[in-house]
């Protein structure tokens, strides 16, 4: 009995000390841009416009990330028109172009990434004289997604075509794209991937070669590239057991733990310059588990 009491007291003391340590740490500030846009989802995104507010609710419940850092999130909303896709894309692009600080963007469907990357690149172009931005096209685009999103003939861009639009408009280079977690695609997309030599790690390859081996390979590529990272997270990269609230349900995805490990290792490279997280659909969620997962991912990345 005395031994049990001793262990309990020691555990409580350690927990209290940890809480004090975290409390005494300086909070890290991070701006969150909310983009409640779902019109680029071709019907599958209906409800994704609700995600920014729902994820914000969950973020307000977050205490600290796994590094023990508390993140002081501030929130700003971009007013978009879900009845006017082209107008909304222009609004998003101009807003992101005007920002000169670190951001995490919450969508919305994946089509918003098109406008966000354009705005990000334009901002770097405008700051061309800044030594850290001496090449505004020097962007490594890393995307976690169950799908390649490389279909053609969508104008304005949709969630199924945004990446192809970015490549064909020469906003990013195909050689500077890395996809992770792909597991469902159209033949047209496979042909495009191979023709343009786009690097991708399918869910099957991650399983075959070993999760940590793939993470190591990815980090080596990031270090060798000497490029700044735009990171895009489609929540459907996670298996629907943990992320049911999304437009496209694709079984056989990675676990939340695996994704968090990926993100923590990418963050350690200190090359991330902008992040978006998309395709959470609260109307399809159960007990807000997907929104809460998105909030967890944002908290882990909040000190990038």
Number of C-alpha atoms within 10 A of each C-alpha: 6 7 8 9 10 11 12 12 12 12 12 12 12 12 12 12 12 13 14 11 12 18 15 10 11 11 15 13 14 20 17 22 20 23 26 24 33 32 25 26 22 13 10 17 25 22 24 28 27 19 29 29 19 19 24 20 14 17 21 11 10 15 16 19 18 12 10 15 20 23 23 17 18 11 14 11 14 15 13 19 16 15 11 10 20 14 12 20 25 15 18 23 22 17 17 23 21 13 12 11 10 17 18 22 26 30 28 31 33 31 28 30 30 23 23 24 27 22 23 23 23 20 21 22 17 13 16 14 11 11 8 11 16 13 16 18 18 18 24 23 22 23 25 25 26 28 24 27 21 24 22 17 11 14 11 14 26 28 28 21 23 25 28 24 23 20 17 11 11 11 18 22 18 21 13 19 20 19 19 26 27 25 19 17 14 13 10 11 19 15 12 17 17 11 10 12 13 16 16 19 17 19 20 14 16 18 14 10 10 11 16 14 11 18 18 13 10 19 17 12 12 19 13 9 14 12 17 20 24 22 23 22 24 22 31 29 27 28 19 20 17 17 27 24 27 27 23 16 17 19 15 18 25 22 15 20 10 15 19 16 15 20 19 17 14 22 18 11 14 12 18 21 16 19 25 25 26 31 32 34 31 26 16 17 15 13 10 19 17 29 29 20 20 29 24 21 21 24 23 23 20 25 18 22
